[in-house]
Structure formats: structure tokens, C-alpha cells
């Protein structure tokens, strides 16, 4: 591997080394650069082809950079790297949906393979970019966009390519899982958020995480892969964690549950929501900034993946894994790219858009008195419900978004004195439950 490409390089030479451009050198980009600079033997050994790191596009040359990355690689002309006809692979580590989108589209239009960890871009424009990659006969690979080093994208796209997937999702956001873990231990929401920010798990503005937007982005990407449909973020019903309290966690402890932010998609519905999860369930297991992702297939059953879902190291490792996959395809003269990403998606049916997964709701009552009035108010409105044995709560039958809005109306009319309304997670009927759920 060389750090700059020869000026006389001929793009038509099928046997020449592959040339790579890296866009962005922040937290993830610097990790990718380090791996590429230090993997001069391992990557070619695994991919079957040598590579040249042609340059690293950055916003400013004056910013301090890791000393192990040669200074001569940096350039402020990122667009020049994208337009360079000798470049074969563009790695996008800028993030966001602004200039990063411009560069990705330009690279695909120029028939360059793209590797990215940009979940915002893929979740909102993934169907369009996949169609463009397919039309140009190249790859857009994005394993690192969901779950860091957890190999969920490649598993769905390759290992489960012949499977009928029924459900995909789980705990997809490490920041909220850290906050909820801290709250389960007794912290307030404000205290848990401050700890997450202090430890680097949460941004100064945590909205993207705590409002469930990040989880919805990741879920949209997984659903696109699993169901071959162009689901995007704004079509997923979403609730964040900002309204949760220590009392909600107290109820969870007494009932044998954990509170988790669950992001899940099925063939005809999706949801991002805080939910009570039985303690023995896989979704209840991750602690701190960990993720837990599960794929359920009709023949394979449930496959569960867990690990740290973010950070420079895991994400950079996953990006370079995608680079190796692309290099292998180039080595094999398969310019159609990695089958994981360069295929067109069917549009989402109108009856599926914003359709929420039906779940039972747990109404934690504001007072410790008799729960029968709350139950009677629900039943009188056509919602089946039963008291949660020995606790100040009522559990409804499974409800979709419309049923949940009916409960909100009853609370607003003060017919029910509920302090919170939180779904109770339940698996698909084809999946054996890991623990008995309350029968109502």
C-alpha cells in the first residue's frame, strides 16, 4: 500500500491497485485512516488486492491530526478527490445529509464504490442511493451505519438472503440504553443524561438520541434490507425517553421488567418506543451503551446479536470491513458490487406507512387507590383491560396507534388518572417467549 497514487496510473488497467479516497477525519474518519495506514498487509491479504490511500478530504488543514497519519494525505479539496478519475472507492465519514450527500451522489454517478457509516443519509435517502448504485453497477456498503462492529447488515443481506424475515430490531441506541440503565439504578433522567454527556455517550444536544431519531434511522436501514421496501425514518411511529421517570422504573422493578427503548419493524408495521421488557428477554439484557439486535426469520427463528454499537474503534473496524468486502468484489471483477446494498427497493404500501406495531399498554396510575375505576373507564371506551396484580397499574389488550390515541383522550378528559402509559413488549407469536408475559 502506498500513501499517494502514481500520476501515470491508468484506470483501464484491470490489474492495478485499487485507489481509495477518504472524506472526513473526525472521530470515525481518523479511526478508519489509522486502520488503512496500518493495515498494509492484512487488508490486501484478506481482499486479494493492494490499495492506495490517495487522499483524505478535510474541511481545514490547520486542525491538529493524529501524528501516525501522514500529513501529505490531507487536502481541503474533497470534491477533487471524488472527481478524480483514478479513484475507485470513496469512504464517506463526514456525516449528515448536506455536503456528504452531494459527495456520495457524485461518487455513485461516477461509478465509484461508496463505503459509509452515515445512518442519517441512508435512513432518509437510502432507497434513492441504492437505486443509483444499482443503475451505475457499483456498491454502496454501510455495515457501520447500524450497530458499529455488530455484523447485522451483512448478516441480513448475505447470510439470510434466502430467508423470509418477519421481524428485525431491538435496542439500537447506546446513549438511551445508558441513560435508562442509570435510571434503573436510581438516577433521575437529568442526572443520567449528565453522566452520559460527561462520559462521551451523549452529545451536548442529545435530541437525536433521546427523541428516538437515531434509533428510527437505524431501524429504517434494517427494514430496507430485511423487507426490500423503501421505508424511511419519518414513516416510523416514534416516541422518545424524555418523559420517563424513576417511578416508571420502580414499577418495572416490582413487575420483573426493564425499561428499554425498542426499535422494531415487522413486515407490515414498525415502532420506536420505550417499552417494558421482561427481565429474561434478550432486549432486557444490554447495559450501559450496549446494543442488542435480533432478526427473526420464518425458517431460521431468532438470531440475536449484542455488543457496543458505537465509538471510533468499533465503527472504524466495521467501515474497513466493508472496504475489504468491496475490494474482494473488485478482485473478482464483480463490479455489480456487494449484494447487500446495490439493489432497488419496492415502495412501501400506503397501508403500511406509519402503521404502529400493536402492543399492550401499561397505565401506571397517579394514585395508589382502587384501580377499578380506571379499568371501567377503559372498558367503557371499548378497550379491554385488567389490573396488574398487586400494583397500581392497568394493562390493556394490544393496541395500535389509534387505540393509544383513545387512551390519551381519556387521560385529557380526566377519566383516567394515569401518570404514564408505556407499551409492554411482546414477541411475534411465531417466536417462543423467553419469559411468561402477563395474561390479561
Buried (B, 14 or more C-beta within 10 A) or exposed (E): BEBEBEEEBEEEEEEBBBBBBBBBBBBBBBBBBBBBBEBBEEBBEBBEBBBBBBBBBBEEEEEEBEEEBBEEBBBEEBBEBBBBEBBBBBBBBBBEBEBBBBBBBBBBEBEBBBBBBBBBBBBBBBBBBBBBBBEBEBBBBBBBBBBBBBBBBBBBBEEBEEBEBBBBBBBBBBBBBBBBBBBBEEBEBEBBBBBBBEEEBBEEEBEBBBBBBBBBBBBBBBBBBBBEBBBBBEBBBBBBBBEBBBEBBBBBEEBBBBBBBBBBBBBEBBBBBBBBBBBEBBBBBBBBBBBBBBBBBEEBEBBEBBBBBBBBBBBBBBBBBBBBBBBBBBEEEEBEBBBBBBBBBEEBEEEBBBBBBBBBBBBBBBEEEEBEBBBBBBBEBEBBBBBBEEBBBBBBBBBBBEBBEBBEEBBEEEBBBBBBBBBBBBBEEEBEEBEEBBEB
